[in-house]
Amino acid sequence: MDMNSIMASQLKSLQSLVQMSVMNQSLAMETSAMTEMLEVLPDQPVAHPTKGASIDVTA
């Protein structure tokens, strides 16, 4: 292998590594933002499971 192909291969590997790092950081930021949003939401009261639902018992 000549020096140019070795350098090109290493550059491609480095670009892939940087891309994965950026994607991981973005995912971590989105996850923390979503966690913060969920923590800020007020607690929702638990509704009765059949409240507001109509059940048809006719055959």
C-alpha positions as CSV (number, residue, x, y, z in Angstrom):
1,M,0.0,0.0,0.0
2,D,1.2,3.5,-0.8
3,M,1.1,6.3,1.7
4,N,-1.8,8.1,0.0
5,S,-4.1,5.1,0.3
6,I,-3.2,4.6,4.0
7,M,-3.8,8.2,4.7
8,A,-7.2,8.1,2.8
9,S,-8.2,5.1,4.8
10,Q,-7.3,6.7,8.1
11,L,-9.1,9.9,7.2
12,K,-12.3,7.9,6.3
13,S,-12.1,6.1,9.6
14,L,-11.6,9.4,11.5
15,Q,-14.6,11.0,9.7
16,S,-16.7,8.0,10.6
17,L,-15.6,8.2,14.2
18,V,-16.4,12.0,14.4
19,Q,-19.8,11.4,12.8
20,M,-20.6,8.8,15.4
21,S,-19.4,11.0,18.2
22,V,-21.6,13.9,17.0
23,M,-24.6,11.6,16.7
24,N,-24.1,10.3,20.2
25,Q,-23.8,13.8,21.6
26,S,-27.0,14.9,19.8
27,L,-28.9,11.9,21.1
28,A,-27.7,12.5,24.6
29,M,-28.8,16.1,24.4
30,E,-32.2,15.1,23.0
31,T,-32.7,12.5,25.8
32,S,-31.8,15.0,28.5
33,A,-34.1,17.6,27.0
34,M,-37.0,15.1,26.9
35,T,-36.3,14.1,30.5
36,E,-36.4,17.7,31.6
37,M,-39.7,18.2,29.7
38,L,-41.3,15.2,31.4
39,E,-40.1,16.3,34.8
40,V,-41.7,19.7,34.4
41,L,-45.1,18.3,33.3
42,P,-47.6,18.5,36.2
43,D,-48.7,15.2,37.6
44,Q,-51.8,14.0,35.8
45,P,-54.6,12.5,37.9
46,V,-55.3,8.8,37.2
47,A,-58.6,8.5,35.5
48,H,-61.0,5.6,36.0
49,P,-60.3,3.0,33.3
50,T,-63.8,3.0,31.9
51,K,-64.8,6.6,32.6
52,G,-66.1,8.2,29.5
53,A,-66.1,4.9,27.5
54,S,-69.3,3.5,26.3
55,I,-69.7,-0.2,26.3
56,D,-72.3,-1.8,24.0
57,V,-73.7,-5.0,25.6
58,T,-76.4,-5.7,23.0
59,A,-76.0,-8.7,20.8
